[in-house]
Amino acid sequence: MRKNVFLTVLLSVMMVVSASAQDFKKGSLDFLKGQENVKLVFDFAGLTIDGVSEAAYMKERMADEKTPEDAQKWKEDWEGAHRTLFEKTFTQYCNDELKKFMVSKSYEDAAYTIMVKIIDVDPGNFAGPFSNPSKLRASFKVVKTGEENNVLTSLEMRNVFTPASAFNPVEYLRIEMGFGQLGKELAEKINKVLK
């Protein structure tokens, strides 16, 4: 019985990992060779949370809070401090892996920009042996800075997660771990084509 459960979990993880295994095409990032800094732009417009609109998710989460003041605080944190934390963690993990250049929102003078569009966030859940990790779906467009409509190359990554996030009881921290993994995996894909 245990063996069957283990095999089922292993196969599920392999399917999820393979679902996010898209790469940039060889040579598609050659224009980034020699760059020291690349600008990052994050886009959360149209974000869904586990398949529902962000507005619906926020309304439901705010209703879970004990007082209107707690609900307002949760909303302010979600739209402010938490989102800032997600971006910061993504950037840190990405830079920890990158070999050829660094990325940051503050590189206004960089020749190129990576546009990070967060499409869907599954916050996962903390429920003992039935816990699930946070999973992210995002797309990336690389453009010349200031020419956002002229996409030089793009990539979409689905079901990006780190299994360890399932063991974090705090929802926004599970999501933060997913953002870290997303940044790490993007950097790995960039490194792969810029050898």
C-alpha positions as CSV (number, residue, x, y, z in Angstrom):
1,M,0.0,0.0,0.0
2,R,2.7,2.5,1.0
3,K,4.7,1.6,-2.1
4,N,1.6,2.4,-4.3
5,V,1.0,5.7,-2.6
6,F,4.7,6.6,-3.0
7,L,4.7,5.7,-6.7
8,T,1.5,7.7,-7.3
9,V,3.0,10.8,-5.6
10,L,6.3,10.3,-7.6
11,L,4.4,10.1,-10.9
12,S,2.3,13.1,-10.1
13,V,5.5,15.2,-9.3
14,M,7.1,14.0,-12.5
15,M,4.0,15.0,-14.5
16,V,4.0,18.5,-12.9
17,V,7.7,19.0,-13.4
18,S,7.4,17.9,-17.1
19,A,4.5,20.3,-17.6
20,S,6.7,23.3,-16.7
21,A,9.7,22.1,-18.7
22,Q,9.5,24.6,-21.5
23,D,12.7,26.4,-22.5
24,F,13.8,29.4,-24.5
25,K,14.8,28.4,-28.0
26,K,18.5,28.0,-28.6
27,G,20.0,31.4,-29.7
28,S,16.8,33.3,-28.8
29,L,18.6,35.2,-26.1
30,D,21.9,35.9,-27.9
31,F,21.2,39.6,-27.8
32,L,21.7,39.5,-24.0
33,K,25.3,38.4,-24.3
34,G,27.5,41.1,-22.9
35,Q,24.7,42.7,-20.9
36,E,25.5,43.4,-17.2
37,N,22.0,44.5,-16.1
38,V,18.5,43.6,-17.3
39,K,15.4,45.4,-16.1
40,L,12.5,43.5,-14.6
41,V,8.9,44.5,-14.8
42,F,6.2,42.6,-12.9
43,D,2.6,42.5,-14.2
44,F,-0.2,41.2,-11.9
45,A,-3.1,42.5,-14.1
46,G,-5.7,39.8,-14.7
47,L,-4.2,37.6,-12.1
48,T,-6.2,34.6,-11.0
49,I,-5.9,32.8,-7.7
50,D,-6.4,29.0,-8.1
51,G,-8.5,29.8,-11.2
52,V,-10.7,32.5,-9.8
53,S,-10.3,36.2,-10.2
54,E,-8.1,38.0,-7.7
55,A,-11.0,40.2,-6.7
56,A,-13.2,37.1,-5.8
57,Y,-10.3,35.6,-3.9
58,M,-9.7,38.8,-2.0
59,K,-13.4,39.1,-1.1
60,E,-13.4,35.5,0.2
61,R,-10.2,35.9,2.2
62,M,-11.3,39.2,3.7
63,A,-14.5,37.5,4.9
64,D,-12.4,35.0,6.7
65,E,-10.9,37.7,9.0
66,K,-12.4,38.3,12.4
67,T,-13.0,42.0,12.2
68,P,-13.3,44.6,9.4
69,E,-10.0,46.1,10.6
70,D,-8.3,42.7,10.2
71,A,-9.9,42.4,6.7
72,Q,-8.6,45.8,5.7
73,K,-5.1,45.0,7.1
74,W,-5.1,41.7,5.1
75,K,-6.1,43.6,1.9
76,E,-3.3,46.2,2.4
77,D,-0.7,43.5,3.1
78,W,-1.8,41.5,0.0
79,E,-1.7,44.4,-2.3
80,G,1.4,46.0,-0.8
81,A,3.9,44.2,1.5
82,H,3.2,40.7,0.3
83,R,3.4,41.6,-3.4
84,T,6.6,43.5,-2.7
85,L,8.0,40.4,-0.9
86,F,7.0,38.1,-3.9
87,E,8.9,40.4,-6.3
88,K,11.9,40.7,-4.0
89,T,12.2,36.9,-3.5
90,F,11.8,36.2,-7.2
91,T,14.6,38.7,-8.0
92,Q,16.9,37.3,-5.3
93,Y,16.5,33.7,-6.4
94,C,16.9,34.7,-10.0
95,N,20.1,36.6,-9.4
96,D,21.5,33.8,-7.2
97,E,21.3,31.5,-10.2
98,L,22.1,33.9,-13.1
99,K,25.6,33.6,-14.5
100,K,25.9,36.3,-17.2
101,F,24.0,39.4,-15.8
102,M,21.8,40.6,-13.0
103,V,18.1,41.6,-13.0
104,S,16.3,44.3,-11.0
105,K,13.3,46.6,-11.2
106,S,15.7,49.4,-10.5
107,Y,17.8,49.0,-13.7
108,E,16.0,51.8,-15.6
109,D,18.9,52.3,-18.0
110,A,19.2,48.7,-19.0
111,A,19.0,48.0,-22.7
112,Y,16.6,45.1,-22.3
113,T,13.7,44.3,-20.0
114,I,12.2,41.0,-18.9
115,M,8.5,41.4,-18.4
116,V,7.2,39.0,-15.8
117,K,3.4,38.3,-16.2
118,I,2.0,36.4,-13.2
119,I,-1.0,34.5,-14.7
120,D,-2.2,32.2,-11.8
121,V,-1.2,31.5,-8.3
122,D,-2.4,28.4,-6.5
123,P,-1.7,29.2,-2.8
124,G,-1.6,25.5,-1.8
125,N,-2.7,24.5,1.6
126,F,-1.4,23.3,4.9
127,A,-3.2,20.2,6.1
128,G,-0.7,17.7,7.6
129,P,-0.1,14.8,5.2
130,F,-2.7,16.3,2.8
131,S,-0.8,19.6,2.4
132,N,-0.2,20.9,-1.1
133,P,2.6,23.3,-2.3
134,S,1.9,26.7,-3.8
135,K,2.1,26.6,-7.6
136,L,2.6,29.4,-10.1
137,R,1.9,30.0,-13.8
138,A,3.7,32.9,-15.5
139,S,4.8,34.2,-18.8
140,F,8.0,36.0,-19.7
141,K,8.6,38.4,-22.5
142,V,12.0,39.9,-23.3
143,V,11.9,43.3,-25.0
144,K,14.2,46.2,-25.7
145,T,13.5,48.7,-22.9
146,G,10.9,51.1,-23.9
147,E,9.6,48.9,-26.8
148,E,7.2,46.7,-24.8
149,N,5.2,45.8,-27.9
150,N,8.2,44.4,-29.8
151,V,8.7,41.0,-28.2
152,L,12.1,39.5,-28.9
153,T,11.4,36.2,-27.3
154,S,9.0,34.7,-24.8
155,L,8.4,31.8,-22.6
156,E,5.5,30.4,-20.4
157,M,6.1,28.3,-17.3
158,R,3.2,26.3,-15.7
159,N,2.9,24.5,-12.3
160,V,6.2,25.9,-10.9
161,F,6.5,24.9,-7.3
162,T,8.9,23.8,-4.6
163,P,7.7,20.8,-2.5
164,A,8.9,22.4,0.7
165,S,6.2,25.1,0.5
166,A,3.5,22.5,1.3
167,F,5.0,22.4,4.9
168,N,4.6,26.1,5.5
169,P,1.4,26.9,7.4
170,V,1.4,30.6,6.4
171,E,-0.4,31.1,3.0
172,Y,1.6,34.2,1.8
173,L,4.9,32.5,2.7
174,R,4.0,29.4,0.7
175,I,3.3,31.7,-2.2
176,E,6.6,33.6,-1.6
177,M,8.4,30.2,-1.8
178,G,6.8,29.6,-5.2
179,F,8.0,33.0,-6.4
180,G,11.5,32.1,-5.3
181,Q,11.3,28.8,-7.3
182,L,9.9,30.7,-10.3
183,G,12.9,33.1,-10.3
184,K,15.3,30.2,-9.9
185,E,13.8,28.2,-12.8
186,L,13.8,31.3,-15.1
187,A,17.5,31.9,-14.4
188,E,18.3,28.2,-15.1
189,K,16.5,28.4,-18.4
190,I,18.4,31.6,-19.3
191,N,21.7,30.1,-18.3
192,K,21.0,27.0,-20.4
193,V,20.7,29.1,-23.6
194,L,23.4,31.6,-22.8
195,K,26.2,29.0,-22.2
